[in-house]
Amino acid sequence: MHQRPSRSAGDVAWRLRVGPHPSVLFPAFKRLVSPKEYDALGDEFEKKEQQLFGEGGFEKNVQEVAALEKQIGIYDLARFTPKA
């Protein structure tokens, strides 16, 4: 299966979010499009990221949100996650 190299924190965040969870949608979608189409979609998402988030893109916003979470005391999600 074709995998494009990671190019942004968005890729990393996506992998962290969906990586540990079984998923049907994304693998199925990836099988429906060619590697060239998949890469083109990645490029389009990166362009949109720059339009929406500006210089520094998604990475800058992730850092800002993390700083805000630390300021208001909600950075450690384990404190708010029910024990199984």
BAZAPA-360853 format. One record per residue (C-alpha): residue number from 1; chain; x, y negated, z negated. Coordinates in Angstrom, 3 decimals. Layout:
% residues N
+-----+--------+----------+----------+----------+
| num | cadena |       xx |       yy |       zz |
+-----+--------+----------+----------+----------+
| NUM |      A |        X |        Y |        Z |
...
+-----+--------+----------+----------+----------+
***
This chain:
% residues 84
+-----+--------+----------+----------+----------+
| num | cadena |       xx |       yy |       zz |
+-----+--------+----------+----------+----------+
|   1 |      A |    0.000 |    0.000 |    0.000 |
|   2 |      A |    1.329 |   -3.470 |    0.895 |
|   3 |      A |    2.101 |   -5.863 |   -1.947 |
|   4 |      A |    3.247 |   -9.413 |   -1.431 |
|   5 |      A |    5.797 |  -10.777 |   -3.858 |
|   6 |      A |    4.535 |  -12.824 |   -6.770 |
|   7 |      A |    4.716 |  -16.518 |   -5.964 |
|   8 |      A |    2.958 |  -18.287 |   -8.772 |
|   9 |      A |    1.816 |  -18.116 |  -12.345 |
|  10 |      A |   -1.634 |  -17.557 |  -10.874 |
|  11 |      A |   -0.457 |  -14.178 |   -9.647 |
|  12 |      A |    0.987 |  -13.379 |  -13.052 |
|  13 |      A |   -2.146 |  -14.537 |  -14.875 |
|  14 |      A |   -4.308 |  -12.472 |  -12.539 |
|  15 |      A |   -2.201 |   -9.363 |  -13.126 |
|  16 |      A |   -2.277 |   -9.916 |  -16.883 |
|  17 |      A |   -6.052 |  -10.311 |  -16.806 |
|  18 |      A |   -6.984 |   -7.392 |  -14.569 |
|  19 |      A |   -3.888 |   -5.211 |  -14.938 |
|  20 |      A |   -4.872 |   -3.342 |  -18.079 |
|  21 |      A |   -8.484 |   -2.901 |  -16.975 |
|  22 |      A |   -9.668 |   -0.387 |  -14.414 |
|  23 |      A |  -11.000 |   -2.228 |  -11.427 |
|  24 |      A |  -12.818 |   -1.121 |   -8.343 |
|  25 |      A |  -13.372 |   -4.411 |   -6.554 |
|  26 |      A |   -9.822 |   -5.658 |   -5.944 |
|  27 |      A |   -8.275 |   -2.361 |   -4.811 |
|  28 |      A |  -11.265 |   -1.762 |   -2.529 |
|  29 |      A |  -10.964 |   -5.257 |   -1.073 |
|  30 |      A |   -7.248 |   -4.786 |   -0.485 |
|  31 |      A |   -7.967 |   -1.591 |    1.464 |
|  32 |      A |  -10.463 |   -3.457 |    3.668 |
|  33 |      A |   -8.029 |   -6.080 |    4.936 |
|  34 |      A |   -4.700 |   -5.723 |    6.689 |
|  35 |      A |   -1.476 |   -6.737 |    4.935 |
|  36 |      A |   -1.304 |   -9.750 |    7.264 |
|  37 |      A |   -4.853 |  -10.831 |    6.328 |
|  38 |      A |   -4.120 |  -10.277 |    2.628 |
|  39 |      A |   -1.002 |  -12.457 |    2.849 |
|  40 |      A |   -2.943 |  -15.131 |    4.760 |
|  41 |      A |   -5.572 |  -15.188 |    2.006 |
|  42 |      A |   -2.803 |  -15.548 |   -0.587 |
|  43 |      A |   -1.435 |  -18.510 |    1.356 |
|  44 |      A |   -4.894 |  -20.102 |    1.519 |
|  45 |      A |   -5.387 |  -19.658 |   -2.226 |
|  46 |      A |   -2.008 |  -21.293 |   -2.846 |
|  47 |      A |   -3.016 |  -24.276 |   -0.668 |
|  48 |      A |   -6.291 |  -24.592 |   -2.562 |
|  49 |      A |   -4.395 |  -24.365 |   -5.867 |
|  50 |      A |   -2.232 |  -27.308 |   -4.805 |
|  51 |      A |   -5.334 |  -29.297 |   -3.778 |
|  52 |      A |   -7.114 |  -28.613 |   -7.056 |
|  53 |      A |   -4.233 |  -28.800 |   -9.521 |
|  54 |      A |   -1.700 |  -31.029 |   -7.761 |
|  55 |      A |    2.043 |  -31.065 |   -8.365 |
|  56 |      A |    3.111 |  -28.214 |  -10.606 |
|  57 |      A |   -0.133 |  -26.440 |   -9.782 |
|  58 |      A |   -1.547 |  -23.758 |  -11.939 |
|  59 |      A |    1.632 |  -23.329 |  -13.998 |
|  60 |      A |    1.426 |  -26.893 |  -15.318 |
|  61 |      A |   -2.198 |  -26.446 |  -16.340 |
|  62 |      A |   -1.489 |  -23.145 |  -18.088 |
|  63 |      A |    1.199 |  -24.853 |  -20.172 |
|  64 |      A |   -1.129 |  -27.756 |  -21.036 |
|  65 |      A |   -3.919 |  -25.398 |  -22.120 |
|  66 |      A |   -1.492 |  -23.347 |  -24.241 |
|  67 |      A |   -0.291 |  -26.532 |  -25.969 |
|  68 |      A |   -3.898 |  -27.580 |  -26.684 |
|  69 |      A |   -4.740 |  -24.116 |  -28.020 |
|  70 |      A |   -1.773 |  -24.320 |  -30.391 |
|  71 |      A |   -2.853 |  -27.790 |  -31.567 |
|  72 |      A |   -6.358 |  -26.672 |  -32.485 |
|  73 |      A |   -5.305 |  -23.296 |  -33.884 |
|  74 |      A |   -6.821 |  -20.885 |  -31.384 |
|  75 |      A |   -3.603 |  -19.771 |  -29.698 |
|  76 |      A |   -3.413 |  -16.382 |  -31.448 |
|  77 |      A |   -6.371 |  -14.526 |  -29.971 |
|  78 |      A |   -5.676 |  -11.479 |  -32.153 |
|  79 |      A |   -7.088 |  -13.492 |  -35.067 |
|  80 |      A |  -10.432 |  -13.717 |  -33.287 |
|  81 |      A |  -10.563 |  -10.275 |  -31.683 |
|  82 |      A |  -12.705 |   -7.725 |  -33.530 |
|  83 |      A |  -10.850 |   -4.610 |  -34.591 |
|  84 |      A |  -11.923 |   -1.494 |  -32.737 |
+-----+--------+----------+----------+----------+
***
